[in-house]
C-alpha cells in the first residue's frame, strides 16, 4: 500500500489533517527553524511484523521527497529520522538508507514507547555506531531521564521531552 501523505489527528478538537512530506517541509521552511525534521511514518515501538517494514520503507521514500521539497538547504538543516522499531534488521536498513542521503544531521526515532531500558540503549548504540560521528545525532523523545549526561550515550544534542 503506497501512502502519499500522513493523516494526523489534532489532539484537542479531534479533527484530522492530511500532511504530505512536501507540505511538512514547506511549513518548516516558512517557520524558519534552524533544524527541520523529515516527515516519517511512526509505529509504536512494540509493533512487530510487516507494519514496521512498511513504515521503514515509507519513511525513506518520504525522506527523499522532503529532500527534493526543501527550499532552503543552505539556511536550514534537514534531519532524516531513523525508524525500525526494535527489529535489528529493519533498523539497520533504515540506518543505512538514511545515512546514504548525507544529510546535515540525523534523528533516532521510534523509541521511548514502553520498551525495556536495556533494549532502548541497545537500539541507541546500534544507531550511533552507524550514523556519521561528525554530524549531529538527535535522540527524539528521550523519556528515560537520568541526572547523568553520560546516559545520552552518543547522542550529541539534547532530546525533546
N, C-alpha and C positions, 0 to 999 in steps of 0.2 A: 504494500500500500504506500503510495507516494503522497506525502503530505506537503503542501506548498506553504503552509503557514501554521502558526500555533494559536489555538483558541485559549484565551486566558479569561478566567472568571474573576471579576472585580470583587474584592473581599467584603466590602460593606454593603453595596447595593445589590450584589448578585448578578449584575449584568455581565455579558461576555464581549470581548473584542477579539477579532482575528488579527494577528500580527505576523506579517511576513518578515523574513530576515532583512530585506531591504528597508522595510518600514522601521524596524528596530534600529538599524544603523542611522537612518535618516533622522530619527528623533534624537538619538545620542549626538549626532553631528550638530544638530540645532541647539541642543542644550549647551554644548561647548566643553564638555568634560575632558580632562586630560587622558582618561582611560575609558575605552568603550569595551563592552563585552559582546562577543558574538552571540546571537540567539542560539540556544541549544535545546535539545529535547531531553528533559529531565524525567527519569523514572525514580521511584522510591528505591533507596539503596538496597533494600532486601528483596527487590524484584529479581527473578531469575528467568532464564529461558529466552525465547525468541524476541520478546518485547525489549530486552536490554540490547540485543544486537541491532534491532530496528532503530532504537534511539541513538546508538553509536554512529551508525551509517548516516542517519538523518542529520545528526549534529555536524558531521564532516561536510555533508552536502550544503548545509546551511552556512557553515563557516566560509566555504568558497563563495557563496552568494553575498555574504557580508563583506568579504574582501573586495569583491567587484563593486559593491554599492558604496563603499567607504569613500566619501568625498573629500576628506581632509587628512590623509595619511601622514602628511608631514607635520601636522599640528596635533593630532590625536592618535594615541596608541590603541590599536585594536588587539585585544587578547582573545585567543581561542580557548574554549573550555573543554577540558578532558573529561569525558564521561566513561562509562563502562561498568558501573556498579561495583560489585565485589568479584566479578569474573576476571581472573588474571589475564586470560587471552583477549577478551574484549577490551579491557583497559589497555593492554599492550597495543592492540590495533588502533585505538583512538589516540594513544600517546604518539605512536609512530606517524600516523596521518596528520595529526595536529602539528607536530614538530617539523614535518616536511614543509609547512607553509612559511617557515622563517618569519614569524611574527615578532613584534616588539616585546611581547610578553605572553605569559600563559597562565591559565587558571585551572586549578584542580577542583572539579565539581562532583556532585553526586554523592557526597558523604554527609555524615552527622545526622543520619536519619534513623538511628536505632541499632547500628552495628556495634559489636563489642569494641572497646577502645584498642585492644591489641590488633584487631583486624583493620580498624581505621588507620593505625600507624603503619601497618604493612602496606596498605594501598598508597599512603602518602610517600613512603620510602620507595615503592615501585615507581611512582611518578617522578619524584625528584631525582632518581637515578638516571632517567631518560631525558627529561626536559633540559634545555640548554642552561648551563650554570651561569652564563654571562648575561642572562636576561631575567627580568622579574618573573617570579613564580608566586602566584597568589592562591592561597588556600581559602576557598569560598566557604562561608558559614561554619566557621570553627566553633562548635558548641561545647567541645571539651575544653574547659578552661583550666589553667594552671598558673600559679604565681611565677613560675619559672619560664623565662624566654626560651630556654633550651627545648621546651616542649613544642616549639614551632617546627623543629626538625627539618630544615631545608627550605621552608617557605620563607621568602625574603620580604614579604610585605605583610603588614598587619591584616588580619581577617575581618570580615564583616561579622555581625552577630545577629 
